[in-house]
Amino acid sequence: MCAFVRPDPDSAVTFGDEPESASRSSADFLHQHQRVLVLTGAGLSTASGIPDYRDKDGVRRGRNPIQGPDFRKSEAVRRRYWARSMAGYPTLAGAAPNAGHRALAALEAAGRIHAIITQNVDGLHTAAGSRKLIELHGNIHGVLCLDCRRVHPRSEIQHWLVEANPSLVPTGPAGEVVPEARPDGDAEVELDEFQDFRLPYCGACGGTLQPDVIFFGDNIPPQRTADALQLADQADAVLVVGSSLMVFSGYRFAKLAAQTNKPIAAINLGKTRADDLIGLKVEASAVEVLPLLV
């Protein structure tokens, strides 16, 4: 195994728009390390039709995200979320794993990667066949009752929302959803017309429903955090795929790897928060590079 020296910004190796040379360097990285932890972000799912959160400079697009405490204490905030979610969810529901997701599942099956931690809530890793997986921020396809803790399928809640609010389904002439969908399952819509929007409720107890994801301002469940940290401890290297790492819950794994002198590589278009920690950076699309590794 090659020795690793934590890079400075001028010593990191970066590959540009040549997928074949980039894949060779990435393949070398996988061959040199036996327990590679893969950390994925929204950039992996853009080829599946799900928008990214940030631009190539790591700047967040669109409006500020809803905060978890605000969602739970304010009916107006919940109405805003569910109205937008009704419009945006069909994009996520119709998304399928792309070549990058399938390649990671194949690499796991072949024993070339140890595990995956994803910041995505779209469920596409599971759909692609990945098994040793932690969905750090939850899964948008579940809806949690905050009172009885029952988890409902999001598809059932969507059916209820559309039936309860038929005049507010914003579709085009071909049935397509018009508003721009967001990566967390909602959409960019104006809410002046949604003041009479009917909120969903738990069919078991009548309680308040929240998507089974981690909102901004909320903490990741302790056991999930412990499981993820255990995978990070077991790993001998980290491969970042499609993530700017601007959110600390993802960046922490790069930081922990650097603190324990574990090599870090990245396949990502654009800037990351951990650029000064990354020894090998591939500036190319994950859906081009990852299949070549398989």
N, C-alpha and C positions, 0 to 999 in steps of 0.2 A: 504494500500500500504506500502511495506517495505521501511524503510529509506535507503538511499544510501550514503555511504561514499566513496569518491574518493579513489581508491586503490593505493597502492604502488606495485612494482613488486613482493614483497613477499606475498602480501595478496590476490591477484587475485585468483579466483577459476578456475582451469583448468581441463577439462575432456579429456581423451585420446581416445583410439580406441574402445570404447564401445558405439555404437550408441544408444542403449536403455537408458542407464543411462544419456548419453548426451542429448537425446531428452527430458527426464523428466526434467532436469535442464532448458533446453530451453523453455519447455512448462510452467514451473513455472514462468519464466521471462515474457512470453507473458501474463499469467494470472494476474500477479501483476501490469501490466501497460496497460492502455486502448488505448493509441495513440502511438504505436510503429512505428517509422520510420525505414525502412529497407534500408540499403545501400549495393548495390551489386557490385561485380567486376568480373574480367575475370575468377577467379577460379570457379565461378558458371557454366560457359559455357564449361568447359573442357570436361564434360561428353557428350556434344553435338558434340564433335569432333573439337572444336575450341581451338587452343593452348593457353596456358597462357603466359603472358608477363614475369613473374618472377619465380625464383625457390623458395624453401621453406625458404631461408634466405632473400628473398626480392630483390635479385640481378637480374637485367634485363638481359634477354637472347638476343643473337643475336646482330645485328648491331644497331647503334644509330637511333632513329626515325627521319623522315623528319620534318624539321621545317617549319611552315606555311609561314613565310616571304620568305624563300628560295624557296618554291614551287611557290609562286606568281611572283617572280622576275626572275626566271631562267627556261627557256624552257628545259634545260638539266635535271634539277631536276624533272620537270613535266613528262618528257619522262621516267625517271627512275621510278617514282611512278606508272604511268599508265601501263608500261610494267609489273611491278611486280604485280600490282593489277589485270591485266588481268589473270595472272597465279593463284593468290591466291583467287580471289573472288568466284569461284565455291564452295570452301569449306564452306564459309559463306552462300552462296545461298542455299546449300543443307542441312544446319544444321536445326534441329528441336528442339523445347523445350524439355528439359529433366525433370526428376521427380522433381528436385529442382524448376525449373521455374513453373511447374504446381502446386506444393505445395504452393508456394507463392501466386499464383493467387487464389487458394482455400482458403487460410487463409485471403486474402483480402475480398473475397466474403462473408466469414463467420464473418467479422468484427473483426478479431483477430489482423490484422495489419492496420495501418492508411494509409500508402503510401509507395512507393518505389522510391528511387533515384538510378539510375544505372549509373556506369561509362562505361558500355559496349555499343558498337555501333552495336551489332548484331541483334537487333530487336526481340530477343527471348521472352522477357517479354510480349510484345504486342501479339505475336503469341500464347503465353500460356494463354492469357485472362486477364492479369493485366490491370487495367484501371486507377487507380490513380498513375501515373507514370511520372517521369521526366527523360529523357535520357540526362544526363548532358553533354555528349560529342558528342551528335548528333546521327545520324543513317546512317550506311554505305550503306543502300539500296536506298539512295537518292543522287543525284549529282546536285550541285548548279552552275548556271552560274554566274560568278563574274561580268558580265556586265549588263545583264537584270534581274538577280535574279530569273530566272525561275528554278524550281527544276524538274529534269528529273529522271525517274525510273532508278536505277542502272542496272537493267536487260537489258534495252534498250541500255545503253552505252556498256555493255558487248557484246551484239550482234554486235554492230558496231565495237568494237575493234577487235573481232575475224574475222569479214569479212574484215576489213582493213589491218589486219596483219596475214594472214593465215599461213605464214611460221614460225611464231614466237610463235605458241601455243604449249607450252611444255607439251605434254601428253605421257603417257605410252601406252603399247600395248593394254590395256583394256579401253583406253580413260581416265584414271585417270590423275589428275594433278600431275606431278612429284615433283616440288619444294615444300619445306616445307612452308605451309601456316602460316601466322602470324595472331594474334587476330584482327588486324585493317584492314584485308581484302587484304593485299598484300602478297608477298611470297619472300623467299630467293632465288634469282636468280642472276646470273652474267650478266652484261649488255653489254659486248663487242659486242655481236651479235645483240644488239637492237639499234644500232646507227641510223638505218633507220626506227625506229618505228614511226608509224603515230599516232599523238595525236588526241583524240576526241575533238569535238567542239560543241557548242550549236547549235542545229538545228533551233532555233528560230532567233538568231541574229549573229551566228558565233563566239560568245565570248568564253572566257577561262572557262573551267570546273574544278571544284574542288569537291571532295567528301564532302557531307554535314555533316562533322564531324569537331571537334575541333582538329587541329594539335597542337603539341607541339610548344610553342612560341606564341600561340594565346590565346585570352581571350574568356571565355564563354559569350554569349550574355547577356547583362544586365538584360533583363526581365526574362530569364531562371534562372539566378543567384538569382534574387529577389524571384521568385516562389519557388526555392529550399530552400532558407533561411526561407521563410514563413512556409514551411512544417517542417523545423527543429525547428522553434520557437513553432509551434503547438504541436510538439511531446513531450511526457513525458519520452521517452526512445529511444535508438538507438540500432538496431541489425545489425551488419556488417556481410555480407555473401560473402565469396570467394574473399576477397580483402586484399592486403597487406597494403593498404592506403599509399603507398610510394609517390604517386602523391598528391600534396597539395589540389587539387580540391576535392578529396575525404576525405583526412585527416582532412580538416577544419571542417567537420560535427562532427567528433569525438571530436575535440578540442572544438568546440562550446558547445557540450553536456556536456563535463567535466567542462567548465567554468560556466555553469548554473546548475551544480550538478545533471545532468540527468544520469541515469544508462546507461551503455554501455555493450553490450554482443557481442560476435563474434563467428561465426562458420567458421573456416578457418584452412586449413592445412598450418602450417608454421608461420613464424614471421610476425608481422604487425608493422607499424610505431607507432601505438597507444597502444602497449602492456602495457605501464605503466598507461594507462587510462581505460583499460578494466577490469570490475569487474568479468565477467564470460566469459571464453574462452573455446570453444569446438574445440579440435584438431581432427576433423573428417570431412569426406566428406559431403558437403551440400546435395548431392543427396541421402545420407543415412539418415541424420538426419531430414531434412525438411518434407519428407513424413510421418514420424512417428508423427510429430506434428499435421498433419491433422487428 
